[in-house]
Amino acid sequence: MDNELKVWRAKRDVTQGELADELDVSRQTINAIERGRYDPSLELAFELADFFDCAIEDVFEYEEGEE
Amino acid sequence: MWSREKRLLTVVLLVAGVVLGIGLEALADPLEEQNLAWVALLVGLVVFGGAVGHWGSRRFEESGEIDERFREIERRASRWSHGALTVGVGLLALVLLVSWVEVPVAALLWALLVGSVAVHELSVEYYSRRM
């Protein structure tokens, strides 16, 4: 699953640590999502979209056949 | 995550496991004659280990680092440690059942117990870096 989290974070001028604190996850988790190493749960994906006030598909892009 | 502390803990556990296994094997003969002391020692060790584990997990929970990614890492690591323990105990049982080889059962059981904890910690390290 690809994502534009880094772009959205840069647009809002939010650090990984600040975003992590806001969503009650670790900074490593935000970093792992940005680097495509970890796919967040649906709940966290919605929370991220809510935080940036956009649709979930604006942040995450699912490609069929991906693991 | 407490990478350095975890690595240190893994080494300490491994050394403690080997020392404990050898020590218990050496103590087994004299203590078997005084059954109560033998049982008290084992119960004391298990209770102490449980208390330390409980304290460690409480401390980790309080650190606020536990989130969904960490739980996923823990789940994967548990699969490895559970597998290692099951295979180890299964092999030991097989050797005891079908062969005449004399094996130090107590030492091996302690090694398996501690070894599975070490496998768990190493797996957590591995998945923390990969995920």
N, CA and C atoms of all chains as a GROMACS GRO file, in nm:
protein
  594
    1MET      N    1   0.085  -0.119   0.000
    1MET     CA    2   0.000   0.000   0.000
    1MET      C    3   0.089   0.125   0.000
    2ASP      N    4   0.072   0.209  -0.102
    2ASP     CA    5   0.150   0.333  -0.107
    2ASP      C    6   0.080   0.441  -0.024
    3ASN      N    7   0.157   0.541   0.017
    3ASN     CA    8   0.092   0.650   0.089
    3ASN      C    9   0.164   0.783   0.067
    4GLU      N   10   0.089   0.887   0.093
    4GLU     CA   11   0.141   1.024   0.074
    4GLU      C   12   0.155   1.093   0.210
    5LEU      N   13   0.177   1.013   0.310
    5LEU     CA   14   0.179   1.068   0.446
    5LEU      C   15   0.287   1.176   0.463
    6LYS      N   16   0.402   1.150   0.407
    6LYS     CA   17   0.512   1.245   0.423
    6LYS      C   18   0.475   1.380   0.359
    7VAL      N   19   0.409   1.371   0.243
    7VAL     CA   20   0.368   1.493   0.173
    7VAL      C   21   0.266   1.571   0.256
    8TRP      N   22   0.166   1.498   0.309
    8TRP     CA   23   0.064   1.564   0.390
    8TRP      C   24   0.124   1.625   0.518
    9ARG      N   25   0.219   1.554   0.573
    9ARG     CA   26   0.282   1.603   0.696
    9ARG      C   27   0.362   1.730   0.667
   10ALA      N   28   0.429   1.729   0.552
   10ALA     CA   29   0.507   1.848   0.513
   10ALA      C   30   0.413   1.966   0.487
   11LYS      N   31   0.300   1.938   0.420
   11LYS     CA   32   0.202   2.045   0.391
   11LYS      C   33   0.155   2.112   0.518
   12ARG      N   34   0.131   2.030   0.621
   12ARG     CA   35   0.080   2.085   0.748
   12ARG      C   36   0.192   2.125   0.845
   13ASP      N   37   0.316   2.104   0.802
   13ASP     CA   38   0.430   2.140   0.885
   13ASP      C   39   0.423   2.074   1.024
   14VAL      N   40   0.403   1.944   1.020
   14VAL     CA   41   0.394   1.867   1.144
   14VAL      C   42   0.509   1.767   1.146
   15THR      N   43   0.574   1.755   1.259
   15THR     CA   44   0.684   1.657   1.268
   15THR      C   45   0.625   1.518   1.296
   16GLN      N   46   0.709   1.418   1.273
   16GLN     CA   47   0.665   1.280   1.301
   16GLN      C   48   0.626   1.266   1.448
   17GLY      N   49   0.706   1.327   1.534
   17GLY     CA   50   0.679   1.318   1.678
   17GLY      C   51   0.547   1.382   1.716
   18GLU      N   52   0.520   1.499   1.658
   18GLU     CA   53   0.393   1.568   1.689
   18GLU      C   54   0.273   1.488   1.640
   19LEU      N   55   0.287   1.432   1.518
   19LEU     CA   56   0.178   1.351   1.464
   19LEU      C   57   0.156   1.226   1.550
   20ALA      N   58   0.267   1.166   1.590
   20ALA     CA   59   0.259   1.046   1.674
   20ALA      C   60   0.189   1.076   1.806
   21ASP      N   61   0.225   1.188   1.868
   21ASP     CA   62   0.163   1.227   1.994
   21ASP      C   63   0.013   1.249   1.976
   22GLU      N   64  -0.021   1.313   1.866
   22GLU     CA   65  -0.161   1.345   1.839
   22GLU      C   66  -0.246   1.218   1.823
   23LEU      N   67  -0.187   1.117   1.758
   23LEU     CA   68  -0.261   0.993   1.730
   23LEU      C   69  -0.235   0.882   1.832
   24ASP      N   70  -0.155   0.916   1.932
   24ASP     CA   71  -0.127   0.820   2.039
   24ASP      C   72  -0.058   0.693   1.988
   25VAL      N   73   0.037   0.712   1.898
   25VAL     CA   74   0.122   0.601   1.853
   25VAL      C   75   0.267   0.645   1.867
   26SER      N   76   0.359   0.553   1.844
   26SER     CA   77   0.500   0.592   1.857
   26SER      C   78   0.551   0.661   1.731
   27ARG      N   79   0.657   0.738   1.745
   27ARG     CA   80   0.715   0.806   1.630
   27ARG      C   81   0.768   0.703   1.529
   28GLN      N   82   0.814   0.589   1.582
   28GLN     CA   83   0.863   0.482   1.493
   28GLN      C   84   0.752   0.430   1.403
   29THR      N   85   0.630   0.429   1.455
   29THR     CA   86   0.517   0.380   1.375
   29THR      C   87   0.489   0.475   1.259
   30ILE      N   88   0.491   0.604   1.286
   30ILE     CA   89   0.470   0.703   1.178
   30ILE      C   90   0.581   0.690   1.074
   31ASN      N   91   0.703   0.676   1.123
   31ASN     CA   92   0.818   0.661   1.033
   31ASN      C   93   0.804   0.534   0.948
   32ALA      N   94   0.762   0.425   1.010
   32ALA     CA   95   0.747   0.298   0.938
   32ALA      C   96   0.638   0.307   0.830
   33ILE      N   97   0.530   0.380   0.862
   33ILE     CA   98   0.421   0.397   0.764
   33ILE      C   99   0.474   0.479   0.646
   34GLU      N  100   0.542   0.588   0.677
   34GLU     CA  101   0.595   0.675   0.570
   34GLU      C  102   0.690   0.601   0.477
   35ARG      N  103   0.768   0.512   0.534
   35ARG     CA  104   0.867   0.439   0.453
   35ARG      C  105   0.806   0.315   0.387
   36GLY      N  106   0.678   0.294   0.409
   36GLY     CA  107   0.609   0.181   0.345
   36GLY      C  108   0.643   0.046   0.406
   37ARG      N  109   0.698   0.050   0.528
   37ARG     CA  110   0.735  -0.076   0.593
   37ARG      C  111   0.620  -0.135   0.673
   38TYR      N  112   0.526  -0.050   0.707
   38TYR     CA  113   0.414  -0.097   0.789
   38TYR      C  114   0.284  -0.038   0.736
   39ASP      N  115   0.186  -0.127   0.712
   39ASP     CA  116   0.054  -0.081   0.672
   39ASP      C  117  -0.033  -0.064   0.797
   40PRO      N  118  -0.083   0.056   0.819
   40PRO     CA  119  -0.160   0.078   0.943
   40PRO      C  120  -0.295   0.007   0.940
   41SER      N  121  -0.354  -0.007   1.057
   41SER     CA  122  -0.489  -0.063   1.064
   41SER      C  123  -0.585   0.036   1.000
   42LEU      N  124  -0.705  -0.013   0.969
   42LEU     CA  125  -0.805   0.075   0.909
   42LEU      C  126  -0.836   0.192   1.002
   43GLU      N  127  -0.841   0.162   1.132
   43GLU     CA  128  -0.871   0.265   1.232
   43GLU      C  129  -0.766   0.377   1.230
   44LEU      N  130  -0.638   0.337   1.230
   44LEU     CA  131  -0.531   0.437   1.230
   44LEU      C  132  -0.529   0.514   1.098
   45ALA      N  133  -0.558   0.443   0.987
   45ALA     CA  134  -0.562   0.510   0.857
   45ALA      C  135  -0.670   0.618   0.856
   46PHE      N  136  -0.786   0.586   0.914
   46PHE     CA  137  -0.895   0.686   0.921
   46PHE      C  138  -0.856   0.802   1.013
   47GLU      N  139  -0.789   0.768   1.122
   47GLU     CA  140  -0.745   0.874   1.215
   47GLU      C  141  -0.647   0.969   1.146
   48LEU      N  142  -0.559   0.913   1.063
   48LEU     CA  143  -0.463   0.996   0.990
   48LEU      C  144  -0.536   1.087   0.892
   49ALA      N  145  -0.633   1.028   0.819
   49ALA     CA  146  -0.711   1.107   0.723
   49ALA      C  147  -0.788   1.217   0.796
   50ASP      N  148  -0.845   1.182   0.911
   50ASP     CA  149  -0.920   1.281   0.991
   50ASP      C  150  -0.828   1.395   1.034
   51PHE      N  151  -0.707   1.358   1.076
   51PHE     CA  152  -0.614   1.459   1.124
   51PHE      C  153  -0.582   1.560   1.013
   52PHE      N  154  -0.564   1.509   0.892
   52PHE     CA  155  -0.530   1.598   0.780
   52PHE      C  156  -0.656   1.654   0.711
   53ASP      N  157  -0.772   1.612   0.766
   53ASP     CA  158  -0.899   1.661   0.715
   53ASP      C  159  -0.913   1.632   0.564
   54CYS      N  160  -0.889   1.509   0.530
   54CYS     CA  161  -0.902   1.468   0.389
   54CYS      C  162  -0.959   1.326   0.385
   55ALA      N  163  -0.981   1.275   0.265
   55ALA     CA  164  -1.035   1.139   0.251
   55ALA      C  165  -0.921   1.039   0.267
   56ILE      N  166  -0.956   0.920   0.310
   56ILE     CA  167  -0.853   0.819   0.336
   56ILE      C  168  -0.774   0.785   0.209
   57GLU      N  169  -0.847   0.790   0.093
   57GLU     CA  170  -0.776   0.757  -0.033
   57GLU      C  171  -0.685   0.870  -0.081
   58ASP      N  172  -0.695   0.987  -0.016
   58ASP     CA  173  -0.601   1.095  -0.049
   58ASP      C  174  -0.463   1.066   0.013
   59VAL      N  175  -0.466   0.990   0.120
   59VAL     CA  176  -0.341   0.959   0.189
   59VAL      C  177  -0.288   0.822   0.147
   60PHE      N  178  -0.380   0.726   0.138
   60PHE     CA  179  -0.337   0.588   0.107
   60PHE      C  180  -0.390   0.543  -0.028
   61GLU      N  181  -0.305   0.467  -0.096
   61GLU     CA  182  -0.344   0.415  -0.226
   61GLU      C  183  -0.322   0.263  -0.227
   62TYR      N  184  -0.432   0.192  -0.250
   62TYR     CA  185  -0.422   0.046  -0.251
   62TYR      C  186  -0.408  -0.003  -0.394
   63GLU      N  187  -0.309  -0.088  -0.416
   63GLU     CA  188  -0.292  -0.147  -0.549
   63GLU      C  189  -0.324  -0.295  -0.539
   64GLU      N  190  -0.412  -0.340  -0.627
   64GLU     CA  191  -0.455  -0.479  -0.622
   64GLU      C  192  -0.334  -0.572  -0.644
   65GLY      N  193  -0.336  -0.681  -0.571
   65GLY     CA  194  -0.227  -0.779  -0.587
   65GLY      C  195  -0.112  -0.755  -0.492
   66GLU      N  196  -0.117  -0.642  -0.421
   66GLU     CA  197  -0.011  -0.613  -0.323
   66GLU      C  198  -0.034  -0.694  -0.198
   67GLU      N  199   0.075  -0.732  -0.130
   67GLU     CA  200   0.062  -0.804  -0.003
   67GLU      C  201   0.051  -0.707   0.111
   68MET      N  202   1.224   0.224   2.096
   68MET     CA  203   1.220   0.101   2.176
   68MET      C  204   1.350   0.082   2.253
   69TRP      N  205   1.347  -0.001   2.352
   69TRP     CA  206   1.467  -0.016   2.435
   69TRP      C  207   1.564  -0.112   2.372
   70SER      N  208   1.612  -0.080   2.255
   70SER     CA  209   1.696  -0.176   2.182
   70SER      C  210   1.816  -0.221   2.264
   71ARG      N  211   1.888  -0.121   2.321
   71ARG     CA  212   2.010  -0.156   2.393
   71ARG      C  213   1.976  -0.239   2.518
   72GLU      N  214   1.872  -0.197   2.590
   72GLU     CA  215   1.833  -0.270   2.710
   72GLU      C  216   1.787  -0.411   2.676
   73LYS      N  217   1.715  -0.423   2.563
   73LYS     CA  218   1.666  -0.554   2.523
   73LYS      C  219   1.780  -0.648   2.488
   74ARG      N  220   1.878  -0.593   2.416
   74ARG     CA  221   1.993  -0.676   2.379
   74ARG      C  222   2.066  -0.722   2.504
   75LEU      N  223   2.082  -0.628   2.598
   75LEU     CA  224   2.149  -0.661   2.723
   75LEU      C  225   2.070  -0.768   2.798
   76LEU      N  226   1.938  -0.750   2.803
   76LEU     CA  227   1.852  -0.847   2.870
   76LEU      C  228   1.866  -0.985   2.808
   77THR      N  229   1.871  -0.989   2.674
   77THR     CA  230   1.884  -1.117   2.604
   77THR      C  231   2.013  -1.188   2.644
   78VAL      N  232   2.124  -1.112   2.648
   78VAL     CA  233   2.252  -1.172   2.685
   78VAL      C  234   2.247  -1.219   2.830
   79VAL      N  235   2.191  -1.134   2.918
   79VAL     CA  236   2.182  -1.171   3.060
   79VAL      C  237   2.099  -1.297   3.076
   80LEU      N  238   1.986  -1.306   3.003
   80LEU     CA  239   1.900  -1.422   3.013
   80LEU      C  240   1.970  -1.549   2.965
   81LEU      N  241   2.043  -1.533   2.855
   81LEU     CA  242   2.114  -1.650   2.801
   81LEU      C  243   2.218  -1.701   2.901
   82VAL      N  244   2.296  -1.606   2.955
   82VAL     CA  245   2.399  -1.645   3.053
   82VAL      C  246   2.332  -1.704   3.177
   83ALA      N  247   2.226  -1.638   3.225
   83ALA     CA  248   2.156  -1.686   3.344
   83ALA      C  249   2.099  -1.826   3.320
   84GLY      N  250   2.048  -1.849   3.200
   84GLY     CA  251   1.991  -1.979   3.166
   84GLY      C  252   2.095  -2.089   3.172
   85VAL      N  253   2.212  -2.061   3.115
   85VAL     CA  254   2.319  -2.161   3.114
   85VAL      C  255   2.367  -2.186   3.258
   86VAL      N  256   2.391  -2.076   3.332
   86VAL     CA  257   2.438  -2.089   3.472
   86VAL      C  258   2.334  -2.163   3.556
   87LEU      N  259   2.207  -2.126   3.537
   87LEU     CA  260   2.099  -2.188   3.613
   87LEU      C  261   2.088  -2.337   3.581
   88GLY      N  262   2.096  -2.368   3.452
   88GLY     CA  263   2.086  -2.507   3.410
   88GLY      C  264   2.198  -2.591   3.469
   89ILE      N  265   2.322  -2.541   3.457
   89ILE     CA  266   2.437  -2.615   3.510
   89ILE      C  267   2.428  -2.623   3.663
   90GLY      N  268   2.393  -2.508   3.723
   90GLY     CA  269   2.384  -2.502   3.869
   90GLY      C  270   2.279  -2.597   3.923
   91LEU      N  271   2.163  -2.599   3.860
   91LEU     CA  272   2.055  -2.686   3.908
   91LEU      C  273   2.092  -2.833   3.891
   92GLU      N  274   2.160  -2.862   3.781
   92GLU     CA  275   2.201  -3.000   3.757
   92GLU      C  276   2.298  -3.045   3.868
   93ALA      N  277   2.389  -2.953   3.907
   93ALA     CA  278   2.484  -2.986   4.013
   93ALA      C  279   2.416  -2.997   4.148
   94LEU      N  280   2.311  -2.915   4.167
   94LEU     CA  281   2.241  -2.915   4.296
   94LEU      C  282   2.139  -3.029   4.307
   95ALA      N  283   2.100  -3.082   4.193
   95ALA     CA  284   1.988  -3.177   4.190
   95ALA      C  285   2.009  -3.295   4.284
   96ASP      N  286   2.129  -3.355   4.281
   96ASP     CA  287   2.151  -3.475   4.361
   96ASP      C  288   2.139  -3.450   4.512
   97PRO      N  289   2.217  -3.351   4.565
   97PRO     CA  290   2.203  -3.328   4.709
   97PRO      C  291   2.064  -3.283   4.750
   98LEU      N  292   1.997  -3.207   4.664
   98LEU     CA  293   1.866  -3.153   4.703
   98LEU      C  294   1.754  -3.257   4.694
   99GLU      N  295   1.774  -3.356   4.609
   99GLU     CA  296   1.669  -3.457   4.595
   99GLU      C  297   1.644  -3.531   4.726
  100GLU      N  298   1.750  -3.538   4.808
  100GLU     CA  299   1.734  -3.605   4.936
  100GLU      C  300   1.650  -3.521   5.031
  101GLN      N  301   1.653  -3.389   5.010
  101GLN     CA  302   1.568  -3.302   5.093
  101GLN      C  303   1.463  -3.240   5.001
  102ASN      N  304   1.362  -3.316   4.974
  102ASN     CA  305   1.263  -3.280   4.872
  102ASN      C  306   1.204  -3.141   4.888
  103LEU      N  307   1.177  -3.102   5.012
  103LEU     CA  308   1.110  -2.974   5.039
  103LEU      C  309   1.197  -2.856   4.994
  104ALA      N  310   1.325  -2.864   5.024
  104ALA     CA  311   1.417  -2.756   4.985
  104ALA      C  312   1.424  -2.745   4.834
  105TRP      N  313   1.423  -2.857   4.767
  105TRP     CA  314   1.427  -2.864   4.621
  105TRP      C  315   1.306  -2.793   4.561
  106VAL      N  316   1.188  -2.828   4.613
  106VAL     CA  317   1.062  -2.768   4.563
  106VAL      C  318   1.061  -2.618   4.594
  107ALA      N  319   1.104  -2.582   4.716
  107ALA     CA  320   1.104  -2.440   4.758
  107ALA      C  321   1.195  -2.357   4.668
  108LEU      N  322   1.310  -2.414   4.634
  108LEU     CA  323   1.405  -2.344   4.548
  108LEU      C  324   1.343  -2.318   4.410
  109LEU      N  325   1.281  -2.421   4.354
  109LEU     CA  326   1.222  -2.408   4.221
  109LEU      C  327   1.106  -2.309   4.222
  110VAL      N  328   1.019  -2.322   4.325
  110VAL     CA  329   0.904  -2.230   4.334
  110VAL      C  330   0.955  -2.086   4.349
  111GLY      N  331   1.058  -2.069   4.433
  111GLY     CA  332   1.116  -1.936   4.453
  111GLY      C  333   1.169  -1.878   4.323
  112LEU      N  334   1.237  -1.960   4.245
  112LEU     CA  335   1.292  -1.913   4.117
  112LEU      C  336   1.181  -1.873   4.020
  113VAL      N  337   1.077  -1.956   4.015
  113VAL     CA  338   0.966  -1.927   3.922
  113VAL      C  339   0.894  -1.799   3.964
  114VAL      N  340   0.868  -1.784   4.096
  114VAL     CA  341   0.800  -1.664   4.145
  114VAL      C  342   0.886  -1.540   4.119
  115PHE      N  343   1.017  -1.552   4.143
  115PHE     CA  344   1.108  -1.440   4.119
  115PHE      C  345   1.107  -1.400   3.971
  116GLY      N  346   1.116  -1.502   3.885
  116GLY     CA  347   1.113  -1.476   3.740
  116GLY      C  348   0.984  -1.410   3.697
  117GLY      N  349   0.873  -1.459   3.753
  117GLY     CA  350   0.742  -1.401   3.721
  117GLY      C  351   0.733  -1.256   3.766
  118ALA      N  352   0.784  -1.229   3.887
  118ALA     CA  353   0.779  -1.092   3.941
  118ALA      C  354   0.862  -0.996   3.855
  119VAL      N  355   0.981  -1.042   3.816
  119VAL     CA  356   1.067  -0.958   3.731
  119VAL      C  357   1.000  -0.932   3.597
  120GLY      N  358   0.941  -1.037   3.539
  120GLY     CA  359   0.872  -1.022   3.411
  120GLY      C  360   0.755  -0.926   3.421
  121HIS      N  361   0.679  -0.938   3.530
  121HIS     CA  362   0.563  -0.850   3.551
  121HIS      C  363   0.608  -0.704   3.565
  122TRP      N  364   0.714  -0.684   3.644
  122TRP     CA  365   0.768  -0.549   3.664
  122TRP      C  366   0.814  -0.490   3.531
  123GLY      N  367   0.882  -0.573   3.452
  123GLY     CA  368   0.933  -0.526   3.322
  123GLY      C  369   0.821  -0.488   3.228
  124SER      N  370   0.716  -0.570   3.223
  124SER     CA  371   0.606  -0.541   3.130
  124SER      C  372   0.528  -0.418   3.176
  125ARG      N  373   0.513  -0.399   3.309
  125ARG     CA  374   0.446  -0.279   3.361
  125ARG      C  375   0.524  -0.153   3.324
  126ARG      N  376   0.658  -0.164   3.338
  126ARG     CA  377   0.744  -0.050   3.308
  126ARG      C  378   0.734  -0.014   3.160
  127PHE      N  379   0.727  -0.118   3.078
  127PHE     CA  380   0.720  -0.095   2.934
  127PHE      C  381   0.585  -0.034   2.896
  128GLU      N  382   0.477  -0.082   2.958
  128GLU     CA  383   0.344  -0.026   2.929
  128GLU      C  384   0.338   0.122   2.967
  129GLU      N  385   0.401   0.153   3.081
  129GLU     CA  386   0.401   0.292   3.127
  129GLU      C  387   0.482   0.385   3.036
  130SER      N  388   0.572   0.327   2.959
  130SER     CA  389   0.655   0.410   2.869
  130SER      C  390   0.573   0.466   2.754
  131GLY      N  391   0.453   0.411   2.729
  131GLY     CA  392   0.364   0.462   2.625
  131GLY      C  393   0.409   0.426   2.485
  132GLU      N  394   0.496   0.327   2.472
  132GLU     CA  395   0.546   0.290   2.339
  132GLU      C  396   0.466   0.177   2.276
  133ILE      N  397   0.367   0.129   2.348
  133ILE     CA  398   0.291   0.016   2.294
  133ILE      C  399   0.178   0.069   2.207
  134ASP      N  400   0.186   0.038   2.079
  134ASP     CA  401   0.078   0.075   1.987
  134ASP      C  402   0.053  -0.043   1.894
  135GLU      N  403  -0.027  -0.022   1.788
  135GLU     CA  404  -0.067  -0.135   1.704
  135GLU      C  405   0.052  -0.200   1.631
  136ARG      N  406   0.149  -0.119   1.589
  136ARG     CA  407   0.266  -0.175   1.522
  136ARG      C  408   0.345  -0.262   1.618
  137PHE      N  409   0.362  -0.213   1.741
  137PHE     CA  410   0.436  -0.291   1.839
  137PHE      C  411   0.365  -0.422   1.870
  138ARG      N  412   0.230  -0.418   1.878
  138ARG     CA  413   0.154  -0.541   1.904
  138ARG      C  414   0.172  -0.642   1.790
  139GLU      N  415   0.177  -0.591   1.667
  139GLU     CA  416   0.199  -0.678   1.552
  139GLU      C  417   0.339  -0.741   1.558
  140ILE      N  418   0.438  -0.659   1.598
  140ILE     CA  419   0.574  -0.711   1.613
  140ILE      C  420   0.577  -0.820   1.721
  141GLU      N  421   0.511  -0.794   1.832
  141GLU     CA  422   0.504  -0.890   1.942
  141GLU      C  423   0.437  -1.020   1.897
  142ARG      N  424   0.330  -1.005   1.818
  142ARG     CA  425   0.255  -1.123   1.770
  142ARG      C  426   0.345  -1.211   1.684
  143ARG      N  427   0.418  -1.148   1.594
  143ARG     CA  428   0.507  -1.224   1.506
  143ARG      C  429   0.620  -1.290   1.585
  144ALA      N  430   0.676  -1.213   1.680
  144ALA     CA  431   0.786  -1.267   1.761
  144ALA      C  432   0.737  -1.385   1.846
  145SER      N  433   0.615  -1.373   1.897
  145SER     CA  434   0.559  -1.481   1.979
  145SER      C  435   0.543  -1.609   1.899
  146ARG      N  436   0.511  -1.593   1.771
  146ARG     CA  437   0.497  -1.711   1.685
  146ARG      C  438   0.630  -1.786   1.678
  147TRP      N  439   0.741  -1.713   1.666
  147TRP     CA  440   0.873  -1.776   1.659
  147TRP      C  441   0.911  -1.840   1.792
  148SER      N  442   0.892  -1.766   1.902
  148SER     CA  443   0.934  -1.820   2.031
  148SER      C  444   0.848  -1.940   2.070
  149HIS      N  445   0.718  -1.932   2.040
  149HIS     CA  446   0.629  -2.044   2.069
  149HIS      C  447   0.671  -2.166   1.987
  150GLY      N  448   0.703  -2.142   1.861
  150GLY     CA  449   0.747  -2.251   1.773
  150GLY      C  450   0.876  -2.314   1.823
  151ALA      N  451   0.971  -2.229   1.862
  151ALA     CA  452   1.100  -2.279   1.910
  151ALA      C  453   1.082  -2.364   2.035
  152LEU      N  454   0.997  -2.315   2.127
  152LEU     CA  455   0.973  -2.389   2.251
  152LEU      C  456   0.904  -2.522   2.224
  153THR      N  457   0.804  -2.521   2.135
  153THR     CA  458   0.730  -2.642   2.104
  153THR      C  459   0.821  -2.746   2.039
  154VAL      N  460   0.900  -2.702   1.943
  154VAL     CA  461   0.991  -2.796   1.874
  154VAL      C  462   1.094  -2.851   1.974
  155GLY      N  463   1.149  -2.762   2.057
  155GLY     CA  464   1.250  -2.804   2.155
  155GLY      C  465   1.196  -2.906   2.253
  156VAL      N  466   1.081  -2.877   2.311
  156VAL     CA  467   1.021  -2.969   2.408
  156VAL      C  468   0.981  -3.099   2.338
  157GLY      N  469   0.931  -3.088   2.216
  157GLY     CA  470   0.893  -3.207   2.140
  157GLY      C  471   1.013  -3.297   2.114
  158LEU      N  472   1.126  -3.237   2.074
  158LEU     CA  473   1.247  -3.315   2.049
  158LEU      C  474   1.297  -3.382   2.176
  159LEU      N  475   1.293  -3.306   2.286
  159LEU     CA  476   1.338  -3.361   2.415
  159LEU      C  477   1.251  -3.480   2.454
  160ALA      N  478   1.119  -3.464   2.439
  160ALA     CA  479   1.026  -3.572   2.472
  160ALA      C  480   1.053  -3.695   2.384
  161LEU      N  481   1.081  -3.669   2.257
  161LEU     CA  482   1.108  -3.778   2.163
  161LEU      C  483   1.233  -3.855   2.204
  162VAL      N  484   1.339  -3.779   2.239
  162VAL     CA  485   1.464  -3.842   2.282
  162VAL      C  486   1.441  -3.925   2.407
  163LEU      N  487   1.365  -3.871   2.502
  163LEU     CA  488   1.340  -3.942   2.627
  163LEU      C  489   1.256  -4.068   2.604
  164LEU      N  490   1.165  -4.061   2.508
  164LEU     CA  491   1.074  -4.173   2.485
  164LEU      C  492   1.136  -4.287   2.404
  165VAL      N  493   1.210  -4.249   2.300
  165VAL     CA  494   1.251  -4.355   2.207
  165VAL      C  495   1.400  -4.388   2.208
  166SER      N  496   1.478  -4.319   2.293
  166SER     CA  497   1.620  -4.353   2.291
  166SER      C  498   1.669  -4.384   2.432
  167TRP      N  499   1.790  -4.442   2.437
  167TRP     CA  500   1.847  -4.476   2.566
  167TRP      C  501   1.952  -4.373   2.607
  168VAL      N  502   1.956  -4.264   2.533
  168VAL     CA  503   2.056  -4.161   2.562
  168VAL      C  504   2.022  -4.091   2.694
  169GLU      N  505   2.123  -4.077   2.779
  169GLU     CA  506   2.104  -4.006   2.906
  169GLU      C  507   2.117  -3.856   2.880
  170VAL      N  508   2.010  -3.783   2.903
  170VAL     CA  509   2.017  -3.637   2.880
  170VAL      C  510   1.988  -3.564   3.011
  171PRO      N  511   2.056  -3.450   3.030
  171PRO     CA  512   2.029  -3.370   3.152
  171PRO      C  513   1.897  -3.294   3.135
  172VAL      N  514   1.788  -3.356   3.174
  172VAL     CA  515   1.654  -3.303   3.146
  172VAL      C  516   1.632  -3.164   3.207
  173ALA      N  517   1.670  -3.149   3.335
  173ALA     CA  518   1.646  -3.020   3.403
  173ALA      C  519   1.719  -2.906   3.332
  174ALA      N  520   1.846  -2.932   3.301
  174ALA     CA  521   1.926  -2.827   3.234
  174ALA      C  522   1.867  -2.792   3.098
  175LEU      N  523   1.825  -2.896   3.024
  175LEU     CA  524   1.770  -2.871   2.891
  175LEU      C  525   1.637  -2.796   2.898
  176LEU      N  526   1.554  -2.832   3.000
  176LEU     CA  527   1.425  -2.761   3.013
  176LEU      C  528   1.446  -2.614   3.044
  177TRP      N  529   1.542  -2.587   3.134
  177TRP     CA  530   1.572  -2.447   3.166
  177TRP      C  531   1.627  -2.375   3.043
  178ALA      N  532   1.714  -2.444   2.970
  178ALA     CA  533   1.772  -2.383   2.849
  178ALA      C  534   1.662  -2.351   2.748
  179LEU      N  535   1.566  -2.443   2.734
  179LEU     CA  536   1.456  -2.420   2.639
  179LEU      C  537   1.370  -2.302   2.683
  180LEU      N  538   1.342  -2.296   2.814
  180LEU     CA  539   1.260  -2.188   2.868
  180LEU      C  540   1.326  -2.052   2.842
  181VAL      N  541   1.452  -2.044   2.881
  181VAL     CA  542   1.526  -1.918   2.864
  181VAL      C  543   1.552  -1.891   2.716
  182GLY      N  544   1.582  -1.998   2.643
  182GLY     CA  545   1.608  -1.984   2.500
  182GLY      C  546   1.488  -1.927   2.425
  183SER      N  547   1.370  -1.970   2.464
  183SER     CA  548   1.250  -1.919   2.394
  183SER      C  549   1.231  -1.770   2.421
  184VAL      N  550   1.268  -1.726   2.542
  184VAL     CA  551   1.262  -1.582   2.572
  184VAL      C  552   1.362  -1.507   2.485
  185ALA      N  553   1.482  -1.566   2.471
  185ALA     CA  554   1.585  -1.503   2.387
  185ALA      C  555   1.540  -1.496   2.242
  186VAL      N  556   1.480  -1.605   2.193
  186VAL     CA  557   1.429  -1.606   2.055
  186VAL      C  558   1.324  -1.496   2.037
  187HIS      N  559   1.238  -1.481   2.139
  187HIS     CA  560   1.135  -1.378   2.134
  187HIS      C  561   1.197  -1.240   2.122
  188GLU      N  562   1.296  -1.211   2.207
  188GLU     CA  563   1.358  -1.078   2.207
  188GLU      C  564   1.432  -1.051   2.076
  189LEU      N  565   1.501  -1.154   2.026
  189LEU     CA  566   1.572  -1.138   1.899
  189LEU      C  567   1.473  -1.115   1.784
  190SER      N  568   1.361  -1.186   1.787
  190SER     CA  569   1.259  -1.168   1.683
  190SER      C  570   1.200  -1.028   1.689
  191VAL      N  571   1.178  -0.978   1.812
  191VAL     CA  572   1.126  -0.841   1.826
  191VAL      C  573   1.225  -0.742   1.765
  192GLU      N  574   1.354  -0.763   1.792
  192GLU     CA  575   1.457  -0.676   1.733
  192GLU      C  576   1.451  -0.681   1.582
  193TYR      N  577   1.441  -0.804   1.528
  193TYR     CA  578   1.440  -0.823   1.383
  193TYR      C  579   1.319  -0.754   1.318
  194TYR      N  580   1.202  -0.777   1.372
  194TYR     CA  581   1.082  -0.720   1.313
  194TYR      C  582   1.074  -0.568   1.336
  195SER      N  583   1.132  -0.521   1.447
  195SER     CA  584   1.134  -0.376   1.472
  195SER      C  585   1.213  -0.305   1.362
  196ARG      N  586   1.319  -0.371   1.316
  196ARG     CA  587   1.400  -0.310   1.210
  196ARG      C  588   1.335  -0.327   1.074
  197ARG      N  589   1.263  -0.437   1.056
  197ARG     CA  590   1.204  -0.467   0.926
  197ARG      C  591   1.074  -0.391   0.903
  198MET      N  592   0.998  -0.371   1.009
  198MET     CA  593   0.867  -0.306   0.993
  198MET      C  594   0.874  -0.157   1.025
   0.00000   0.00000   0.00000
